[in-house]
Amino acid sequence: MGEVHAIRQQEPIVGRELAGGILRLTLQNPPANALSMAMMQILLEYLQSARDDRAARVIIIDSAQKLFSAGHDLKELTAHRKDPDRGRDFFEKIMRLCAELMQAIVRHPKPVIAAVDGLATAAGCQLVASCDLAICTDKSTFCTPGVNIGLFCSTPMVALSRNVSRKQAMEMLLTGETIDASTAREFGLVNRVVPQEYLGPIVRKYAQSIAAKSPLTVKIGKEAFYRQAEMGLTEAYDYTAQVMVENMLARDIEEGIDAFIEKRKPEWKGE
């Protein structure tokens, strides 16, 4: 893992550890790891601080509890129904914050991997879908159950519908039923399903592999992936052709090609 760059910070609901180029953010808000206002603010803060931290090359989001995340804190939401506006102002703030958090993951220059062990429901499922990669245990389950309590999972729908087919997304959204890990992989919600004891080693293997790549190249590629996905075919090719040209002019590509020809390990500068 290499030299530890930073010591774990004392944070009650989100753990943070940076070592060997891998930043691990651990949800630890028992019992359900609810995405409360406080938890989302902390996650967003950590993500933002990692943008320009050259020591952090890959981000892992995992959980310290048996449940990955139950989504929004329903007790927190319900408490604000006593406000004079029946909670409208708070509801708007928390939904804006949630949208900002999910977009911060997608737009982040560093790859973000979800390591899931347990249930990921509603906004918790949205969090998994928003990450670039997701690896889960064979005991993990996923659902968007808002429809069951009269609250359609409209914001989780954004991330979900960009990762699985429309009919599969609608199946989850309309029925609110829970899908198992193998179905989540079949749907395209997760990349791999592994036994519980292998989750940590497999996620680290993925993270270490990515951390060994040119950070500039990974940043360029991630940004281009999401931008071209929102374009028409011709526009996407025009855009990505220009991205390739700019990438070819970077110092790291020179180093990468030289290292390949000379049969040695490249020394990335991130330039």
N, C-alpha and C positions, 0 to 999 in steps of 0.2 A: 504493500500500500504506500510505501515511501514515508518520508518525514511528515509528522503531523504539523500542519500549518497553523491550526488554531485549536484552542481548547474548547470543549463543550461549554456553551453558555448556559447559565442557570435560567431556564425559561420553563414555566410550568405547563404550558400547553403546546409548545412546538420546540422540539429538540433540534440542535444545530451542531453538525460536526463536519469539519473540512480536513481531508487527509488524502494525499496522493492524487490531487487534482479532482477529487470527487466530493461534492458538497451534499451531505445527507440532511434532509429536513424530515423530522419524525413527528407525526401527529400523535399527541399524547394528552388528549382532553377527555378523560374517562367520564362516563362509561361508553359513550357512543362516538367519540371523536367528532362531535357536531361542528360544522363550519359556522361557528358563532362569529359575530362582528369582530371580536378580539382575535380569534384564530386567523381569520382571513387577513386582517390588518398586519399581523406578524408575518404570515407567509408572504404577503406582498412585499413587505419591508425587506425580508431576507432575499427574495428574488431580485428586487431592485438593486440591493447592495452587491449582488453577485454579478451583475451585468459587466461591470468594469474591473472585477477582481480577476486578475490574470491567473491566480492560483486555482480558481474554480473553473474546471473545464466541462464537467458533467454534473447534473443535479439529480438526486434520487429523492423521491417523496415516498415515505413508507409510514407504517403505523406501529405504535408500541402496544396497542390493544388487540384483542381478538377480532374486533370489528374495524375495518379500514376507515369508513366514515359513513355516518347515517345522514349526511347532508345538513341542511340548515337546522339550527336549534329551534325546534317548534315551541319550546317553553319561552324562549327569548322573544320570538315573534308574537306569541299569544299575550305576553305581558304588556305589550305596547297597544293592545286593543283598548286599554283603559285611557290612553292618551286622548286629548280633546278631539283630535282628527281621526280617531279610531285606528291610529297606527300608520296612516298613509305616509307621513314624512319618514318614519323609521323604515318602513317597507321599501320605499324608494331608495333610501341610502344603502340598505343592505343588498338590494338587487344590483345597484350600480357598482358596489364594491365587489360583489361576486363576479360580475361581468369583467371588471377591471383585472381581477385576479386571474381568471381563465385566459383572458387575452394576453396578460403578462407572460403566461406560460408559453402560449403559441408564438408570441412575438419575441420571446427571449432568445438572445444570441447563443445560449448554451443549450444543448439537448437536455430534456427533462424526462426521466424515467419513473413511472409509477410502479412500486413494488407492493402488490396487493395480497394480503392474507386475511380473508374474512369477507364480510359483507360490505359492498360499496353501493349505497342507495341514493337516489335523487341527486342532490348537488355533489355527493360523494362519487357517484357514478360519472357525473359531469367532470369532476376533477380527473378521474382516470382517463376519460375520453379526450380531455384537453392535452394530456401529456403526449410527447412524441412517441414514446414506447411504453408498453405496459406488460408486465410479467406478473402472473398470479399463481397462487397455489391451487392444487386440485380441490381444495375445500372452499375456495372463494365463490361468492355469488354476487349477482348484480341485478339492480332493478331501478325503474323510474316509477314509483308507486303513487305519485301525487294524485292521480285520477281517483284512487280509492278513497281519498279524504276530501275530494272536491276541489283540489288545487292541481291543475294540469302542470306537468313538469316542462313548462315552456322554455325556460332558460337552459336546463339540461338538454333539451331537444336540440339546441344549436350545436353543441359539441357532439352529441350522439349522431345526429343526421349527417355530420361531416366525417364520420368514421365507419358507419355501417350502412347497408342499403336502406332505401326509403321504407320498404315494406317491413324489414326487420326492426327499424327504428319505430315505426308506427305500431308494430306488435307490442313492443315494450311499453310505449307511451300510452296506448289505449287500454291494454289489459292490466298494466301495473304488476304483472307477474314476475317472479324472480327467475332468472336464468342461471344455470350452473356454469362452471368454468369452461367446460368443453364447448358449450353453446356460445359463450362469450367469444371464444377463439374462432369458432365457425362464423360468427357474425362479423368478426374483424375488430372487436372491441379491445382484445388483448393480443399480444404477439405470441406468447408462449404460456403453457400451463405446466407447472412443475410440482413435484412433491414438496411438502412444507419444509423439510430439512434442506432442500436444495435451493430455496428461494434466494437466500442471502448470497451464496456462492455464484449462482447464475446471474443475478443482477449485478454483482461486482464484476463478473467477467465481461458483461456487456459494457458497463461503465468504464472499465479499464481499457477495453478495446477502443472505445470512442475517445477517451482521454489521451490516447497515444497518437491520435491523428492531429494534423495541423489545426489549431483552434480557429485560424482565419478561414480555412477551407470549410470547416464544419459550420461556422457562422454564415458564410456565404450560401452554402447549400441549404441550410434550414430555412433561411429567409426566402430563398428562391422557391423552395418547395411549396410553401404556403401561399406565396403571392401568385405563382403560376396556376395553382389549383383554382383560383378565383377568376381566371381569365378564359377567353375563348381560345381555340386552338392556334390560330394565326398569331394573335397577340402573345400567347404563351411562348411560342417559338421565337418570336422577335425579342421578347424580354430575356429569355434564357440564353439566347445566342450572345447577347450583350454581356450577360453575367459571366458566360464562359470566357469572353474576351478579357474582361477585367480580371477574372481569376487567373488567366494565363500570364498576366502582367505582374502578378504578385511574386514576391521573393520566395515564398514557400514552395510554389510550384517549380521554380528553378531548382531549389534544394531537393525537392522530391524526385524530380527526373534525374538529377545528377546522382543522387543516392541509389536510385534504381539501377542506373547504368553501371555504377561503381560497386554494386552489390553490398551496400552498407546501410545502416539504419539512419534515416534522415534526422537532422537536428532542426526542429521547427522554431522559428522566431515569431510566428504570428504576424508576419508582415507580407 
